[in-house]
Amino acid sequence: MSKEIALVLMSHGNFAKAAIESAELIVGKQTNFETLSIFTVDNVSHLKQELQEKIASLDTQSGLIFLTDILGGTPMNLASHLLTKENIWG
């Protein structure tokens, strides 16, 4: 079992992807994380499916943390229904 907690960084626009890329410039390549960028043209049902696929690709045995850009925004709302599961934090 990995002791590394998985991370999903979600944002409106490209902020999440750019933040991870910037962090990797400083601390080097990271593993066990995903990003989800949300745009106004995106379909919520498609985004939910994409989020589930990204989570499935992670090692979440030690837990999963969601970081979102705006409390109450679409990224947080997409993740919030998963917060009742064990080892998942928002």
mmCIF file as gemmi writes it, N, C-alpha and C atoms, coordinates in Angstrom:
data_model
loop_
_atom_site.group_PDB
_atom_site.id
_atom_site.type_symbol
_atom_site.label_atom_id
_atom_site.label_alt_id
_atom_site.label_comp_id
_atom_site.label_asym_id
_atom_site.label_entity_id
_atom_site.label_seq_id
_atom_site.pdbx_PDB_ins_code
_atom_site.Cartn_x
_atom_site.Cartn_y
_atom_site.Cartn_z
_atom_site.occupancy
_atom_site.B_iso_or_equiv
_atom_site.pdbx_formal_charge
_atom_site.auth_seq_id
_atom_site.auth_asym_id
_atom_site.pdbx_PDB_model_num
ATOM 1 N N . MET Axp A 1 ? 0.834 -1.185 0 1 0 ? 1 A 1
ATOM 2 C CA . MET Axp A 1 ? 0 0 0 1 0 ? 1 A 1
ATOM 3 C C . MET Axp A 1 ? 0.879 1.249 0 1 0 ? 1 A 1
ATOM 4 N N . SER Axp A 2 ? 0.571 2.149 -0.884 1 0 ? 2 A 1
ATOM 5 C CA . SER Axp A 2 ? 1.31 3.401 -0.975 1 0 ? 2 A 1
ATOM 6 C C . SER Axp A 2 ? 0.942 4.31 0.186 1 0 ? 2 A 1
ATOM 7 N N . LYS Axp A 3 ? 1.909 5.046 0.706 1 0 ? 3 A 1
ATOM 8 C CA . LYS Axp A 3 ? 1.633 6.028 1.754 1 0 ? 3 A 1
ATOM 9 C C . LYS Axp A 3 ? 1.414 7.405 1.158 1 0 ? 3 A 1
ATOM 10 N N . GLU Axp A 4 ? 1.44 7.492 -0.155 1 0 ? 4 A 1
ATOM 11 C CA . GLU Axp A 4 ? 1.264 8.759 -0.851 1 0 ? 4 A 1
ATOM 12 C C . GLU Axp A 4 ? -0.223 9.017 -1.071 1 0 ? 4 A 1
ATOM 13 N N . ILE Axp A 5 ? -0.708 10.143 -0.582 1 0 ? 5 A 1
ATOM 14 C CA . ILE Axp A 5 ? -2.106 10.515 -0.765 1 0 ? 5 A 1
ATOM 15 C C . ILE Axp A 5 ? -2.287 11.069 -2.17 1 0 ? 5 A 1
ATOM 16 N N . ALA Axp A 6 ? -3.332 10.614 -2.839 1 0 ? 6 A 1
ATOM 17 C CA . ALA Axp A 6 ? -3.63 11.08 -4.196 1 0 ? 6 A 1
ATOM 18 C C . ALA Axp A 6 ? -4.209 12.493 -4.144 1 0 ? 6 A 1
ATOM 19 N N . LEU Axp A 7 ? -4.04 13.232 -5.235 1 0 ? 7 A 1
ATOM 20 C CA . LEU Axp A 7 ? -4.507 14.613 -5.315 1 0 ? 7 A 1
ATOM 21 C C . LEU Axp A 7 ? -5.201 14.841 -6.65 1 0 ? 7 A 1
ATOM 22 N N . VAL Axp A 8 ? -6.361 15.498 -6.594 1 0 ? 8 A 1
ATOM 23 C CA . VAL Axp A 8 ? -7.023 15.98 -7.803 1 0 ? 8 A 1
ATOM 24 C C . VAL Axp A 8 ? -7.17 17.487 -7.648 1 0 ? 8 A 1
ATOM 25 N N . LEU Axp A 9 ? -6.523 18.228 -8.517 1 0 ? 9 A 1
ATOM 26 C CA . LEU Axp A 9 ? -6.593 19.688 -8.525 1 0 ? 9 A 1
ATOM 27 C C . LEU Axp A 9 ? -7.545 20.085 -9.642 1 0 ? 9 A 1
ATOM 28 N N . MET Axp A 10 ? -8.619 20.804 -9.279 1 0 ? 10 A 1
ATOM 29 C CA . MET Axp A 10 ? -9.673 21.145 -10.234 1 0 ? 10 A 1
ATOM 30 C C . MET Axp A 10 ? -9.853 22.653 -10.279 1 0 ? 10 A 1
ATOM 31 N N . SER Axp A 11 ? -10.078 23.182 -11.493 1 0 ? 11 A 1
ATOM 32 C CA . SER Axp A 11 ? -10.247 24.63 -11.609 1 0 ? 11 A 1
ATOM 33 C C . SER Axp A 11 ? -11.056 25.008 -12.833 1 0 ? 11 A 1
ATOM 34 N N . HIS Axp A 12 ? -11.511 26.236 -12.812 1 0 ? 12 A 1
ATOM 35 C CA . HIS Axp A 12 ? -12.068 26.854 -14.009 1 0 ? 12 A 1
ATOM 36 C C . HIS Axp A 12 ? -10.879 27.206 -14.906 1 0 ? 12 A 1
ATOM 37 N N . GLY Axp A 13 ? -10.985 26.933 -16.182 1 0 ? 13 A 1
ATOM 38 C CA . GLY Axp A 13 ? -9.895 27.253 -17.09 1 0 ? 13 A 1
ATOM 39 C C . GLY Axp A 13 ? -8.679 26.382 -16.844 1 0 ? 13 A 1
ATOM 40 N N . ASN Axp A 14 ? -7.522 26.867 -17.25 1 0 ? 14 A 1
ATOM 41 C CA . ASN Axp A 14 ? -6.277 26.089 -17.189 1 0 ? 14 A 1
ATOM 42 C C . ASN Axp A 14 ? -5.472 26.268 -15.91 1 0 ? 14 A 1
ATOM 43 N N . PHE Axp A 15 ? -6.044 26.902 -14.892 1 0 ? 15 A 1
ATOM 44 C CA . PHE Axp A 15 ? -5.297 27.172 -13.663 1 0 ? 15 A 1
ATOM 45 C C . PHE Axp A 15 ? -4.722 25.896 -13.045 1 0 ? 15 A 1
ATOM 46 N N . ALA Axp A 16 ? -5.522 24.834 -12.929 1 0 ? 16 A 1
ATOM 47 C CA . ALA Axp A 16 ? -5.064 23.606 -12.271 1 0 ? 16 A 1
ATOM 48 C C . ALA Axp A 16 ? -3.842 23.024 -12.977 1 0 ? 16 A 1
ATOM 49 N N . LYS Axp A 17 ? -3.925 22.904 -14.277 1 0 ? 17 A 1
ATOM 50 C CA . LYS Axp A 17 ? -2.805 22.345 -15.046 1 0 ? 17 A 1
ATOM 51 C C . LYS Axp A 17 ? -1.565 23.226 -14.925 1 0 ? 17 A 1
ATOM 52 N N . ALA Axp A 18 ? -1.74 24.53 -15.029 1 0 ? 18 A 1
ATOM 53 C CA . ALA Axp A 18 ? -0.605 25.454 -14.932 1 0 ? 18 A 1
ATOM 54 C C . ALA Axp A 18 ? 0.011 25.432 -13.536 1 0 ? 18 A 1
ATOM 55 N N . ALA Axp A 19 ? -0.811 25.299 -12.507 1 0 ? 19 A 1
ATOM 56 C CA . ALA Axp A 19 ? -0.292 25.26 -11.135 1 0 ? 19 A 1
ATOM 57 C C . ALA Axp A 19 ? 0.585 24.03 -10.92 1 0 ? 19 A 1
ATOM 58 N N . ILE Axp A 20 ? 0.143 22.89 -11.41 1 0 ? 20 A 1
ATOM 59 C CA . ILE Axp A 20 ? 0.951 21.672 -11.28 1 0 ? 20 A 1
ATOM 60 C C . ILE Axp A 20 ? 2.247 21.8 -12.076 1 0 ? 20 A 1
ATOM 61 N N . GLU Axp A 21 ? 2.156 22.317 -13.286 1 0 ? 21 A 1
ATOM 62 C CA . GLU Axp A 21 ? 3.364 22.502 -14.1 1 0 ? 21 A 1
ATOM 63 C C . GLU Axp A 21 ? 4.349 23.438 -13.403 1 0 ? 21 A 1
ATOM 64 N N . SER Axp A 22 ? 3.864 24.497 -12.8 1 0 ? 22 A 1
ATOM 65 C CA . SER Axp A 22 ? 4.732 25.433 -12.076 1 0 ? 22 A 1
ATOM 66 C C . SER Axp A 22 ? 5.361 24.764 -10.863 1 0 ? 22 A 1
ATOM 67 N N . ALA Axp A 23 ? 4.577 24.001 -10.122 1 0 ? 23 A 1
ATOM 68 C CA . ALA Axp A 23 ? 5.109 23.299 -8.95 1 0 ? 23 A 1
ATOM 69 C C . ALA Axp A 23 ? 6.195 22.315 -9.359 1 0 ? 23 A 1
ATOM 70 N N . GLU Axp A 24 ? 6 21.636 -10.475 1 0 ? 24 A 1
ATOM 71 C CA . GLU Axp A 24 ? 6.996 20.668 -10.924 1 0 ? 24 A 1
ATOM 72 C C . GLU Axp A 24 ? 8.294 21.335 -11.367 1 0 ? 24 A 1
ATOM 73 N N . LEU Axp A 25 ? 8.233 22.569 -11.801 1 0 ? 25 A 1
ATOM 74 C CA . LEU Axp A 25 ? 9.463 23.303 -12.11 1 0 ? 25 A 1
ATOM 75 C C . LEU Axp A 25 ? 10.314 23.48 -10.861 1 0 ? 25 A 1
ATOM 76 N N . ILE Axp A 26 ? 9.654 23.594 -9.722 1 0 ? 26 A 1
ATOM 77 C CA . ILE Axp A 26 ? 10.352 23.838 -8.458 1 0 ? 26 A 1
ATOM 78 C C . ILE Axp A 26 ? 10.757 22.54 -7.773 1 0 ? 26 A 1
ATOM 79 N N . VAL Axp A 27 ? 9.821 21.578 -7.656 1 0 ? 27 A 1
ATOM 80 C CA . VAL Axp A 27 ? 10.069 20.374 -6.863 1 0 ? 27 A 1
ATOM 81 C C . VAL Axp A 27 ? 10.297 19.114 -7.688 1 0 ? 27 A 1
ATOM 82 N N . GLY Axp A 28 ? 10.211 19.217 -8.997 1 0 ? 28 A 1
ATOM 83 C CA . GLY Axp A 28 ? 10.411 18.053 -9.853 1 0 ? 28 A 1
ATOM 84 C C . GLY Axp A 28 ? 9.114 17.314 -10.152 1 0 ? 28 A 1
ATOM 85 N N . LYS Axp A 29 ? 9.224 16.319 -11.016 1 0 ? 29 A 1
ATOM 86 C CA . LYS Axp A 29 ? 8.069 15.547 -11.474 1 0 ? 29 A 1
ATOM 87 C C . LYS Axp A 29 ? 7.336 14.912 -10.3 1 0 ? 29 A 1
ATOM 88 N N . GLN Axp A 30 ? 6.024 15 -10.312 1 0 ? 30 A 1
ATOM 89 C CA . GLN Axp A 30 ? 5.185 14.443 -9.258 1 0 ? 30 A 1
ATOM 90 C C . GLN Axp A 30 ? 4.343 13.293 -9.806 1 0 ? 30 A 1
ATOM 91 N N . THR Axp A 31 ? 3.917 12.419 -8.911 1 0 ? 31 A 1
ATOM 92 C CA . THR Axp A 31 ? 3.08 11.285 -9.294 1 0 ? 31 A 1
ATOM 93 C C . THR Axp A 31 ? 1.815 11.266 -8.449 1 0 ? 31 A 1
ATOM 94 N N . ASN Axp A 32 ? 0.891 10.435 -8.833 1 0 ? 32 A 1
ATOM 95 C CA . ASN Axp A 32 ? -0.356 10.198 -8.106 1 0 ? 32 A 1
ATOM 96 C C . ASN Axp A 32 ? -1.217 11.453 -7.971 1 0 ? 32 A 1
ATOM 97 N N . PHE Axp A 33 ? -1.324 12.195 -9.05 1 0 ? 33 A 1
ATOM 98 C CA . PHE Axp A 33 ? -2.209 13.358 -9.076 1 0 ? 33 A 1
ATOM 99 C C . PHE Axp A 33 ? -2.847 13.464 -10.453 1 0 ? 33 A 1
ATOM 100 N N . GLU Axp A 34 ? -3.944 14.166 -10.498 1 0 ? 34 A 1
ATOM 101 C CA . GLU Axp A 34 ? -4.626 14.478 -11.749 1 0 ? 34 A 1
ATOM 102 C C . GLU Axp A 34 ? -5.12 15.912 -11.671 1 0 ? 34 A 1
ATOM 103 N N . THR Axp A 35 ? -5.364 16.498 -12.825 1 0 ? 35 A 1
ATOM 104 C CA . THR Axp A 35 ? -5.988 17.817 -12.883 1 0 ? 35 A 1
ATOM 105 C C . THR Axp A 35 ? -7.257 17.714 -13.719 1 0 ? 35 A 1
ATOM 106 N N . LEU Axp A 36 ? -8.193 18.599 -13.433 1 0 ? 36 A 1
ATOM 107 C CA . LEU Axp A 36 ? -9.413 18.69 -14.228 1 0 ? 36 A 1
ATOM 108 C C . LEU Axp A 36 ? -9.682 20.162 -14.473 1 0 ? 36 A 1
ATOM 109 N N . SER Axp A 37 ? -9.645 20.546 -15.735 1 0 ? 37 A 1
ATOM 110 C CA . SER Axp A 37 ? -9.913 21.927 -16.135 1 0 ? 37 A 1
ATOM 111 C C . SER Axp A 37 ? -11.343 22.01 -16.65 1 0 ? 37 A 1
ATOM 112 N N . ILE Axp A 38 ? -12.072 23.002 -16.172 1 0 ? 38 A 1
ATOM 113 C CA . ILE Axp A 38 ? -13.483 23.141 -16.512 1 0 ? 38 A 1
ATOM 114 C C . ILE Axp A 38 ? -13.697 24.439 -17.275 1 0 ? 38 A 1
ATOM 115 N N . PHE Axp A 39 ? -14.415 24.323 -18.389 1 0 ? 39 A 1
ATOM 116 C CA . PHE Axp A 39 ? -14.705 25.475 -19.24 1 0 ? 39 A 1
ATOM 117 C C . PHE Axp A 39 ? -16.22 25.628 -19.389 1 0 ? 39 A 1
ATOM 118 N N . THR Axp A 40 ? -16.667 26.809 -19.78 1 0 ? 40 A 1
ATOM 119 C CA . THR Axp A 40 ? -18.102 27.084 -19.869 1 0 ? 40 A 1
ATOM 120 C C . THR Axp A 40 ? -18.814 26.191 -20.877 1 0 ? 40 A 1
ATOM 121 N N . VAL Axp A 41 ? -18.118 25.68 -21.844 1 0 ? 41 A 1
ATOM 122 C CA . VAL Axp A 41 ? -18.743 24.833 -22.866 1 0 ? 41 A 1
ATOM 123 C C . VAL Axp A 41 ? -18.854 23.365 -22.439 1 0 ? 41 A 1
ATOM 124 N N . ASP Axp A 42 ? -18.284 23.002 -21.287 1 0 ? 42 A 1
ATOM 125 C CA . ASP Axp A 42 ? -18.278 21.609 -20.839 1 0 ? 42 A 1
ATOM 126 C C . ASP Axp A 42 ? -19.651 21.159 -20.352 1 0 ? 42 A 1
ATOM 127 N N . ASN Axp A 43 ? -19.938 19.889 -20.589 1 0 ? 43 A 1
ATOM 128 C CA . ASN Axp A 43 ? -21.163 19.25 -20.136 1 0 ? 43 A 1
ATOM 129 C C . ASN Axp A 43 ? -20.913 18.626 -18.764 1 0 ? 43 A 1
ATOM 130 N N . VAL Axp A 44 ? -21.778 18.893 -17.792 1 0 ? 44 A 1
ATOM 131 C CA . VAL Axp A 44 ? -21.574 18.414 -16.425 1 0 ? 44 A 1
ATOM 132 C C . VAL Axp A 44 ? -21.53 16.889 -16.368 1 0 ? 44 A 1
ATOM 133 N N . SER Axp A 45 ? -22.375 16.213 -17.109 1 0 ? 45 A 1
ATOM 134 C CA . SER Axp A 45 ? -22.364 14.742 -17.116 1 0 ? 45 A 1
ATOM 135 C C . SER Axp A 45 ? -21.031 14.211 -17.628 1 0 ? 45 A 1
ATOM 136 N N . HIS Axp A 46 ? -20.504 14.84 -18.662 1 0 ? 46 A 1
ATOM 137 C CA . HIS Axp A 46 ? -19.198 14.441 -19.2 1 0 ? 46 A 1
ATOM 138 C C . HIS Axp A 46 ? -18.099 14.707 -18.173 1 0 ? 46 A 1
ATOM 139 N N . LEU Axp A 47 ? -18.175 15.84 -17.483 1 0 ? 47 A 1
ATOM 140 C CA . LEU Axp A 47 ? -17.174 16.17 -16.468 1 0 ? 47 A 1
ATOM 141 C C . LEU Axp A 47 ? -17.193 15.168 -15.318 1 0 ? 47 A 1
ATOM 142 N N . LYS Axp A 48 ? -18.38 14.743 -14.892 1 0 ? 48 A 1
ATOM 143 C CA . LYS Axp A 48 ? -18.482 13.74 -13.824 1 0 ? 48 A 1
ATOM 144 C C . LYS Axp A 48 ? -17.81 12.443 -14.253 1 0 ? 48 A 1
ATOM 145 N N . GLN Axp A 49 ? -18.05 12.03 -15.484 1 0 ? 49 A 1
ATOM 146 C CA . GLN Axp A 49 ? -17.431 10.814 -16.006 1 0 ? 49 A 1
ATOM 147 C C . GLN Axp A 49 ? -15.911 10.97 -16.084 1 0 ? 49 A 1
ATOM 148 N N . GLU Axp A 50 ? -15.455 12.111 -16.569 1 0 ? 50 A 1
ATOM 149 C CA . GLU Axp A 50 ? -14.016 12.362 -16.658 1 0 ? 50 A 1
ATOM 150 C C . GLU Axp A 50 ? -13.374 12.344 -15.275 1 0 ? 50 A 1
ATOM 151 N N . LEU Axp A 51 ? -14.046 12.931 -14.286 1 0 ? 51 A 1
ATOM 152 C CA . LEU Axp A 51 ? -13.524 12.931 -12.92 1 0 ? 51 A 1
ATOM 153 C C . LEU Axp A 51 ? -13.426 11.503 -12.389 1 0 ? 51 A 1
ATOM 154 N N . GLN Axp A 52 ? -14.443 10.694 -12.602 1 0 ? 52 A 1
ATOM 155 C CA . GLN Axp A 52 ? -14.409 9.298 -12.148 1 0 ? 52 A 1
ATOM 156 C C . GLN Axp A 52 ? -13.249 8.54 -12.797 1 0 ? 52 A 1
ATOM 157 N N . GLU Axp A 53 ? -13.008 8.772 -14.075 1 0 ? 53 A 1
ATOM 158 C CA . GLU Axp A 53 ? -11.907 8.109 -14.78 1 0 ? 53 A 1
ATOM 159 C C . GLU Axp A 53 ? -10.559 8.542 -14.219 1 0 ? 53 A 1
ATOM 160 N N . LYS Axp A 54 ? -10.422 9.824 -13.925 1 0 ? 54 A 1
ATOM 161 C CA . LYS Axp A 54 ? -9.16 10.321 -13.366 1 0 ? 54 A 1
ATOM 162 C C . LYS Axp A 54 ? -8.913 9.726 -11.981 1 0 ? 54 A 1
ATOM 163 N N . ILE Axp A 55 ? -9.954 9.645 -11.166 1 0 ? 55 A 1
ATOM 164 C CA . ILE Axp A 55 ? -9.824 9.056 -9.833 1 0 ? 55 A 1
ATOM 165 C C . ILE Axp A 55 ? -9.435 7.585 -9.943 1 0 ? 55 A 1
ATOM 166 N N . ALA Axp A 56 ? -10.041 6.872 -10.885 1 0 ? 56 A 1
ATOM 167 C CA . ALA Axp A 56 ? -9.743 5.45 -11.068 1 0 ? 56 A 1
ATOM 168 C C . ALA Axp A 56 ? -8.281 5.218 -11.449 1 0 ? 56 A 1
ATOM 169 N N . SER Axp A 57 ? -7.634 6.205 -12.048 1 0 ? 57 A 1
ATOM 170 C CA . SER Axp A 57 ? -6.235 6.059 -12.461 1 0 ? 57 A 1
ATOM 171 C C . SER Axp A 57 ? -5.253 6.294 -11.314 1 0 ? 57 A 1
ATOM 172 N N . LEU Axp A 58 ? -5.75 6.736 -10.161 1 0 ? 58 A 1
ATOM 173 C CA . LEU Axp A 58 ? -4.895 7.074 -9.027 1 0 ? 58 A 1
ATOM 174 C C . LEU Axp A 58 ? -4.857 5.951 -7.998 1 0 ? 58 A 1
ATOM 175 N N . ASP Axp A 59 ? -3.778 5.915 -7.205 1 0 ? 59 A 1
ATOM 176 C CA . ASP Axp A 59 ? -3.695 5.023 -6.051 1 0 ? 59 A 1
ATOM 177 C C . ASP Axp A 59 ? -4.29 5.787 -4.872 1 0 ? 59 A 1
ATOM 178 N N . THR Axp A 60 ? -5.522 5.459 -4.511 1 0 ? 60 A 1
ATOM 179 C CA . THR Axp A 60 ? -6.231 6.198 -3.455 1 0 ? 60 A 1
ATOM 180 C C . THR Axp A 60 ? -6.299 5.433 -2.139 1 0 ? 60 A 1
ATOM 181 N N . GLN Axp A 61 ? -5.516 4.378 -1.992 1 0 ? 61 A 1
ATOM 182 C CA . GLN Axp A 61 ? -5.565 3.58 -0.761 1 0 ? 61 A 1
ATOM 183 C C . GLN Axp A 61 ? -5.23 4.405 0.477 1 0 ? 61 A 1
ATOM 184 N N . SER Axp A 62 ? -4.336 5.365 0.353 1 0 ? 62 A 1
ATOM 185 C CA . SER Axp A 62 ? -3.965 6.207 1.5 1 0 ? 62 A 1
ATOM 186 C C . SER Axp A 62 ? -4.824 7.454 1.596 1 0 ? 62 A 1
ATOM 187 N N . GLY Axp A 63 ? -5.713 7.641 0.644 1 0 ? 63 A 1
ATOM 188 C CA . GLY Axp A 63 ? -6.606 8.794 0.667 1 0 ? 63 A 1
ATOM 189 C C . GLY Axp A 63 ? -6.555 9.574 -0.626 1 0 ? 63 A 1
ATOM 190 N N . LEU Axp A 64 ? -7.495 10.489 -0.738 1 0 ? 64 A 1
ATOM 191 C CA . LEU Axp A 64 ? -7.622 11.345 -1.912 1 0 ? 64 A 1
ATOM 192 C C . LEU Axp A 64 ? -8.026 12.729 -1.444 1 0 ? 64 A 1
ATOM 193 N N . ILE Axp A 65 ? -7.329 13.733 -1.918 1 0 ? 65 A 1
ATOM 194 C CA . ILE Axp A 65 ? -7.642 15.124 -1.589 1 0 ? 65 A 1
ATOM 195 C C . ILE Axp A 65 ? -8.049 15.842 -2.864 1 0 ? 65 A 1
ATOM 196 N N . PHE Axp A 66 ? -9.166 16.569 -2.778 1 0 ? 66 A 1
ATOM 197 C CA . PHE Axp A 66 ? -9.587 17.455 -3.855 1 0 ? 66 A 1
ATOM 198 C C . PHE Axp A 66 ? -9.194 18.872 -3.478 1 0 ? 66 A 1
ATOM 199 N N . LEU Axp A 67 ? -8.542 19.579 -4.378 1 0 ? 67 A 1
ATOM 200 C CA . LEU Axp A 67 ? -8.288 21.009 -4.223 1 0 ? 67 A 1
ATOM 201 C C . LEU Axp A 67 ? -8.995 21.705 -5.373 1 0 ? 67 A 1
ATOM 202 N N . THR Axp A 68 ? -9.804 22.709 -5.053 1 0 ? 68 A 1
ATOM 203 C CA . THR Axp A 68 ? -10.551 23.424 -6.085 1 0 ? 68 A 1
ATOM 204 C C . THR Axp A 68 ? -10.291 24.915 -5.966 1 0 ? 68 A 1
ATOM 205 N N . ASP Axp A 69 ? -10.574 25.631 -7.035 1 0 ? 69 A 1
ATOM 206 C CA . ASP Axp A 69 ? -10.251 27.054 -7.061 1 0 ? 69 A 1
ATOM 207 C C . ASP Axp A 69 ? -11.259 27.934 -6.328 1 0 ? 69 A 1
ATOM 208 N N . ILE Axp A 70 ? -12.534 27.572 -6.324 1 0 ? 70 A 1
ATOM 209 C CA . ILE Axp A 70 ? -13.551 28.427 -5.709 1 0 ? 70 A 1
ATOM 210 C C . ILE Axp A 70 ? -14.517 27.572 -4.899 1 0 ? 70 A 1
ATOM 211 N N . LEU Axp A 71 ? -14.667 27.875 -3.627 1 0 ? 71 A 1
ATOM 212 C CA . LEU Axp A 71 ? -15.637 27.189 -2.782 1 0 ? 71 A 1
ATOM 213 C C . LEU Axp A 71 ? -17.037 27.428 -3.34 1 0 ? 71 A 1
ATOM 214 N N . GLY Axp A 72 ? -17.764 26.362 -3.607 1 0 ? 72 A 1
ATOM 215 C CA . GLY Axp A 72 ? -19.109 26.478 -4.147 1 0 ? 72 A 1
ATOM 216 C C . GLY Axp A 72 ? -19.176 26.559 -5.657 1 0 ? 72 A 1
ATOM 217 N N . GLY Axp A 73 ? -18.017 26.561 -6.323 1 0 ? 73 A 1
ATOM 218 C CA . GLY Axp A 73 ? -17.99 26.606 -7.783 1 0 ? 73 A 1
ATOM 219 C C . GLY Axp A 73 ? -18.195 25.218 -8.379 1 0 ? 73 A 1
ATOM 220 N N . THR Axp A 74 ? -18.266 25.155 -9.676 1 0 ? 74 A 1
ATOM 221 C CA . THR Axp A 74 ? -18.498 23.889 -10.366 1 0 ? 74 A 1
ATOM 222 C C . THR Axp A 74 ? -17.474 22.813 -9.996 1 0 ? 74 A 1
ATOM 223 N N . PRO Axp A 75 ? -16.176 23.111 -9.929 1 0 ? 75 A 1
ATOM 224 C CA . PRO Axp A 75 ? -15.23 22.062 -9.54 1 0 ? 75 A 1
ATOM 225 C C . PRO Axp A 75 ? -15.551 21.471 -8.162 1 0 ? 75 A 1
ATOM 226 N N . MET Axp A 76 ? -15.849 22.325 -7.199 1 0 ? 76 A 1
ATOM 227 C CA . MET Axp A 76 ? -16.18 21.834 -5.857 1 0 ? 76 A 1
ATOM 228 C C . MET Axp A 76 ? -17.487 21.057 -5.865 1 0 ? 76 A 1
ATOM 229 N N . ASN Axp A 77 ? -18.465 21.525 -6.609 1 0 ? 77 A 1
ATOM 230 C CA . ASN Axp A 77 ? -19.742 20.817 -6.678 1 0 ? 77 A 1
ATOM 231 C C . ASN Axp A 77 ? -19.586 19.431 -7.296 1 0 ? 77 A 1
ATOM 232 N N . LEU Axp A 78 ? -18.721 19.3 -8.296 1 0 ? 78 A 1
ATOM 233 C CA . LEU Axp A 78 ? -18.478 17.993 -8.908 1 0 ? 78 A 1
ATOM 234 C C . LEU Axp A 78 ? -17.841 17.025 -7.913 1 0 ? 78 A 1
ATOM 235 N N . ALA Axp A 79 ? -16.94 17.525 -7.098 1 0 ? 79 A 1
ATOM 236 C CA . ALA Axp A 79 ? -16.225 16.675 -6.146 1 0 ? 79 A 1
ATOM 237 C C . ALA Axp A 79 ? -17.033 16.393 -4.884 1 0 ? 79 A 1
ATOM 238 N N . SER Axp A 80 ? -17.951 17.278 -4.535 1 0 ? 80 A 1
ATOM 239 C CA . SER Axp A 80 ? -18.606 17.203 -3.224 1 0 ? 80 A 1
ATOM 240 C C . SER Axp A 80 ? -19.386 15.916 -2.997 1 0 ? 80 A 1
ATOM 241 N N . HIS Axp A 81 ? -19.957 15.336 -4.036 1 0 ? 81 A 1
ATOM 242 C CA . HIS Axp A 81 ? -20.721 14.102 -3.832 1 0 ? 81 A 1
ATOM 243 C C . HIS Axp A 81 ? -19.824 12.921 -3.473 1 0 ? 81 A 1
ATOM 244 N N . LEU Axp A 82 ? -18.522 13.05 -3.671 1 0 ? 82 A 1
ATOM 245 C CA . LEU Axp A 82 ? -17.58 11.982 -3.332 1 0 ? 82 A 1
ATOM 246 C C . LEU Axp A 82 ? -17.011 12.125 -1.927 1 0 ? 82 A 1
ATOM 247 N N . LEU Axp A 83 ? -17.261 13.248 -1.269 1 0 ? 83 A 1
ATOM 248 C CA . LEU Axp A 83 ? -16.628 13.523 0.021 1 0 ? 83 A 1
ATOM 249 C C . LEU Axp A 83 ? -17.144 12.646 1.154 1 0 ? 83 A 1
ATOM 250 N N . THR Axp A 84 ? -18.226 11.93 0.953 1 0 ? 84 A 1
ATOM 251 C CA . THR Axp A 84 ? -18.746 11.048 1.992 1 0 ? 84 A 1
ATOM 252 C C . THR Axp A 84 ? -18.055 9.69 1.997 1 0 ? 84 A 1
ATOM 253 N N . LYS Axp A 85 ? -17.24 9.429 0.999 1 0 ? 85 A 1
ATOM 254 C CA . LYS Axp A 85 ? -16.535 8.155 0.932 1 0 ? 85 A 1
ATOM 255 C C . LYS Axp A 85 ? -15.294 8.192 1.824 1 0 ? 85 A 1
ATOM 256 N N . GLU Axp A 86 ? -14.888 7.024 2.288 1 0 ? 86 A 1
ATOM 257 C CA . GLU Axp A 86 ? -13.735 6.914 3.173 1 0 ? 86 A 1
ATOM 258 C C . GLU Axp A 86 ? -12.45 7.354 2.476 1 0 ? 86 A 1
ATOM 259 N N . ASN Axp A 87 ? -11.591 8.045 3.207 1 0 ? 87 A 1
ATOM 260 C CA . ASN Axp A 87 ? -10.276 8.484 2.729 1 0 ? 87 A 1
ATOM 261 C C . ASN Axp A 87 ? -10.332 9.505 1.607 1 0 ? 87 A 1
ATOM 262 N N . ILE Axp A 88 ? -11.427 10.252 1.517 1 0 ? 88 A 1
ATOM 263 C CA . ILE Axp A 88 ? -11.524 11.319 0.521 1 0 ? 88 A 1
ATOM 264 C C . ILE Axp A 88 ? -11.803 12.62 1.253 1 0 ? 88 A 1
ATOM 265 N N . TRP Axp A 89 ? -10.969 13.637 0.978 1 0 ? 89 A 1
ATOM 266 C CA . TRP Axp A 89 ? -11.097 14.925 1.653 1 0 ? 89 A 1
ATOM 267 C C . TRP Axp A 89 ? -11.169 16.042 0.634 1 0 ? 89 A 1
ATOM 268 N N . GLY Axp A 90 ? -11.874 17.098 0.995 1 0 ? 90 A 1
ATOM 269 C CA . GLY Axp A 90 ? -11.979 18.253 0.107 1 0 ? 90 A 1
ATOM 270 C C . GLY Axp A 90 ? -11.537 19.499 0.803 1 0 ? 90 A 1
